[in-house]
Amino acid sequence: MGHEFAEAIQPLFIFGGIAMVIWASAKAKLEHRKLDMIRGQPVETRPAAASEDKILAEMRAMRQQMEQMQSTSHSFDLSFDEALNRLEGRINRLETKSAVTTATPATDTTPNTLRNGQS
């Protein structure tokens, strides 16, 4: 029974260890910030206006890329549809051509005559 208990509690120790590492990291970061504030150094801040401008510029660039991809995709769709229509037309012509050639008899019943009317 002791062996089964050890196997059951082992994952708890692993997850507990991971939680302790995360907790210690968060506590150290908080202490580091407190020391920076006491020393009068600025806490990590990012300029809001600069980041917003950067984000807007990235969004514009992504929007342009999306529009370009949509137009490319649209042109590919149109060319694919054109190719399918041409192929379908060719197949239809071949089918009608083969239907016409199979409908006419292969043997000619007219007598063999020369051009000058001689047999």
C-alpha positions, 0 to 999 in steps of 0.5 A: 500500500505504501508503494501505491501511495507514493505513486499517487502523490508523486505528481503532486510533488512535481506540480507543487515544485513547479508552482513554487518556482513560479511563485519564487520568480514572481516574488523576486520580480516584485522585490526588484520593482520595489527596489527600483521604486525606492532608488527612484528609477523608473519602473518598466513602462512602455510609451503608450503613444509610440506603441499605439502608432506602431500597432496601427502601422502594423495593422495597416500593413496587414490590411494591405497584405490581406487585400493583395492576397484577396485580389491574387486569390480572386484572379487565380479563381477566375483563371481557374474557372476560365481553364475549366470552361475551356477544358469543358468546351474542348471535351464537348467538341470531342464528344460531339465530334466522336458522336458524328464520326460513329454515326456515319458508316465507315464503309463507302457504298459509292463505286470507285471512279476516277476523276475523268469518269473512267472506272 
